[in-house]
Amino acid sequence: MDWLLTGLTSLTKLTRLSISLNYLTDECILSLAQARRGELTYLSLWTTHVFPLSPVIQYNSWKYLVKSCPGMEVAFRIVGFVSEPHLSLTRLFDSVLPVTKLKIQIDRKYDPLTRPAYRMDIALEHVRQHYGTRLTSFKLGVDNQKEYFDQSLIKLARECPRLVYVRVSASYQWGDTANTIERILAERQPPPLTSKGGPYERVRTDSHDGGKAS
C-alpha cells in the first residue's frame, strides 16, 4: 500500500476524501491524520462486503484521526453483502467516528440462504447509541421478510435529534411505522420560507409494509 500512503500524504490541499475500507490500514489512517491535521473536513467510507471477522481499523487509529481533524464529518456507505449485521456492523461502526450520514443497502443476491436482517435491531441500537448526536441522514434497504425491527427504527428516529432525512426500504410489522417516523422527523423541520412552488417535502420514507399474516 506504499502507493496509497504516498498519495494520501502528497495531496497537500486534500479536504474531502472518499475511499473504500478495503484499502485502509491503521498505518494509512495514522499517516492521513499527520498529513492532513486540521484540514480534512469530510471522509466517506464505503465497502461492498462485511463479515463478522472482516479486518477493521483499530479504535486508537480512528481516535487519532478524529483528534487531528476535529471538524471532520464521516459518512458510511455499505452497499452489497452483509453477514450477521448484529456482529459485523457493530464491529465496523467504530464508536469514536463522528458519523453524520449512514447508508446500509444489503443485497440478498450474493447468498439467498442468508438472513441479512438477522438481529438488525442490535445494529440499529449501536448506531443510535454512538452516532445519535450527529446523525442527520439514514438510509436502509434490506429484504428482512418477517425479521422486523420497527421499534428500533422508531427509537432511532426519535432519539437522534439532528436526524432529518430517513429512507427505509424494508418490511414493517406495523402499518403505521412509516407514518410515525415521518411525524417525528417533520417536527424537526423548519417551516418553509415560502408557500410558492408547490408542497414542501420535508421528509421521505420508502417502505414495504409487511403487515401481519392474513
C-alpha positions in Angstrom: 0.0 0.0 0.0 3.0 2.3 -0.4 1.3 4.0 -3.4 -1.7 4.8 -1.2 0.4 6.2 1.6 2.4 8.3 -0.8 -0.8 9.6 -2.5 -2.5 10.5 0.8 0.4 12.4 2.2 1.3 14.2 -1.1 -2.1 15.8 -1.6 -1.4 18.9 0.4 -4.8 20.5 -0.4 -7.0 17.5 0.4 -10.0 18.3 2.5 -12.5 15.7 1.3 -11.8 12.0 0.8 -14.0 9.1 -0.4 -12.2 5.7 -0.2 -13.0 2.0 0.1 -12.4 0.5 3.5 -10.6 -2.3 1.7 -7.7 0.0 1.0 -7.3 1.3 4.5 -5.0 0.1 7.2 -4.1 1.5 10.6 -0.9 2.9 9.0 -2.9 4.7 6.3 -5.2 6.3 8.9 -2.2 7.5 11.0 -0.4 8.9 8.0 -3.6 10.6 6.9 -4.0 12.2 10.3 -0.5 13.5 10.3 -0.6 14.8 6.7 -4.0 16.5 6.9 -4.0 17.6 10.5 -6.8 20.1 11.0 -7.6 20.2 7.2 -9.7 17.1 6.5 -13.3 18.0 6.8 -15.2 15.1 5.2 -14.4 11.4 5.0 -16.6 9.0 3.1 -16.0 5.3 3.8 -17.6 2.6 1.7 -17.5 -1.2 1.2 -19.4 -3.9 -0.6 -18.8 -6.9 1.7 -18.9 -7.0 5.5 -18.3 -10.1 7.6 -18.0 -10.6 11.4 -14.3 -11.3 11.0 -13.6 -8.7 8.4 -10.4 -6.7 9.3 -11.2 -3.3 10.9 -9.3 -0.2 11.7 -8.3 -0.1 15.4 -10.1 2.3 17.8 -6.9 4.2 18.6 -6.1 4.8 15.0 -9.6 6.3 14.4 -9.3 8.3 17.6 -6.0 9.8 16.5 -7.6 10.9 13.1 -10.6 12.4 14.9 -8.4 14.3 17.3 -6.2 15.5 14.4 -9.2 16.7 12.4 -11.8 17.9 14.9 -14.0 19.4 12.3 -14.3 16.2 10.2 -17.6 14.6 9.3 -17.8 10.9 8.4 -20.2 9.2 6.0 -20.6 5.4 5.9 -21.9 3.6 2.8 -22.4 -0.2 2.9 -23.9 -1.5 -0.3 -23.7 -5.2 -1.0 -23.4 -8.3 1.2 -23.6 -8.1 5.0 -23.3 -11.3 7.0 -24.7 -11.2 10.5 -25.2 -7.5 10.8 -25.5 -7.6 14.6 -21.9 -8.8 14.7 -20.3 -7.4 11.6 -21.8 -3.8 11.5 -21.2 -3.2 15.2 -17.5 -4.0 14.7 -17.3 -1.9 11.6 -19.0 1.2 13.0 -16.4 2.4 15.5 -17.9 4.4 18.3 -15.3 7.2 18.1 -16.2 8.2 14.5 -18.3 11.4 14.0 -20.8 9.8 11.6 -23.4 12.2 10.1 -24.6 10.1 7.2 -25.2 6.4 7.0 -26.4 4.1 4.2 -26.9 0.4 4.5 -28.1 -1.4 1.4 -28.0 -5.2 1.9 -28.3 -7.3 -1.3 -29.6 -10.8 -0.8 -28.5 -12.0 -4.3 -25.0 -12.9 -3.1 -26.4 -15.7 -0.9 -30.1 -16.3 -0.9 -29.9 -18.6 2.1 -28.6 -16.0 4.4 -30.6 -13.9 6.8 -29.4 -10.4 6.0 -31.6 -8.7 8.6 -30.9 -11.1 11.5 -30.8 -9.1 14.7 -30.7 -5.8 12.8 -32.2 -4.3 15.9 -28.8 -4.7 17.6 -27.0 -2.9 14.8 -29.6 -0.1 14.9 -29.2 0.3 18.6 -25.4 0.6 18.1 -25.9 3.3 15.6 -28.3 5.2 17.9 -26.0 4.9 20.9 -22.8 6.0 19.2 -23.9 8.2 16.3 -27.2 9.6 17.7 -26.0 13.1 18.5 -24.6 13.8 15.0 -26.6 11.6 12.6 -28.5 13.7 10.0 -29.2 11.2 7.3 -30.0 7.5 7.5 -30.8 5.1 4.6 -31.6 1.4 5.0 -32.5 -1.2 2.4 -32.9 -4.8 3.3 -35.1 -7.8 2.5 -36.0 -8.6 6.1 -39.0 -10.7 5.4 -40.5 -11.4 8.8 -37.5 -10.3 10.9 -39.0 -7.0 11.9 -37.3 -4.1 13.7 -40.0 -1.4 13.7 -39.4 -0.3 17.3 -35.7 0.1 16.7 -36.3 2.3 13.7 -38.8 4.5 15.6 -36.4 4.8 18.5 -33.6 5.8 16.2 -35.7 8.5 14.6 -36.9 9.8 17.9 -33.6 9.8 19.8 -31.3 11.2 17.1 -32.0 15.0 17.5 -30.3 16.1 14.2 -31.8 13.3 12.0 -33.9 15.0 9.4 -33.8 12.5 6.5 -34.7 8.8 6.6 -35.3 6.5 3.7 -36.1 2.9 4.5 -36.9 0.0 2.1 -38.0 -2.9 4.3 -40.9 -4.8 5.6 -42.7 -3.3 8.6 -44.6 -5.3 11.2 -46.9 -2.4 12.0 -48.9 -0.5 9.4 -48.3 2.9 11.0 -44.5 2.7 11.4 -43.6 4.8 8.3 -46.1 7.5 9.4 -44.7 7.5 12.9 -41.2 8.1 11.6 -42.4 10.8 9.3 -44.2 12.6 12.1 -41.1 12.5 14.3 -38.9 13.9 11.6 -41.4 16.5 10.4 -41.4 18.1 13.9 -37.7 18.9 13.5 -38.0 20.6 10.1 -38.1 24.4 9.9 -41.3 25.8 8.3 -41.0 26.6 4.6 -39.8 30.1 3.7 -42.4 30.4 1.1 -45.6 28.6 0.1 -44.9 29.1 -3.6 -43.8 26.3 -5.9 -46.0 23.5 -4.5 -45.9 21.5 -1.3 -42.8 21.5 0.9 -41.3 18.0 1.0 -39.8 17.7 4.5 -39.0 14.0 4.8 -39.1 10.9 2.7 -39.6 7.3 3.8 -39.9 4.4 1.4 -41.1 1.2 2.9 -42.7 -2.2 2.1 -45.5 -2.7 4.7 -45.1 -6.3 5.6 -48.2 -6.2 7.8 -49.4 -9.2 9.7 -50.3 -12.5 8.1 -53.9 -12.7 7.0 
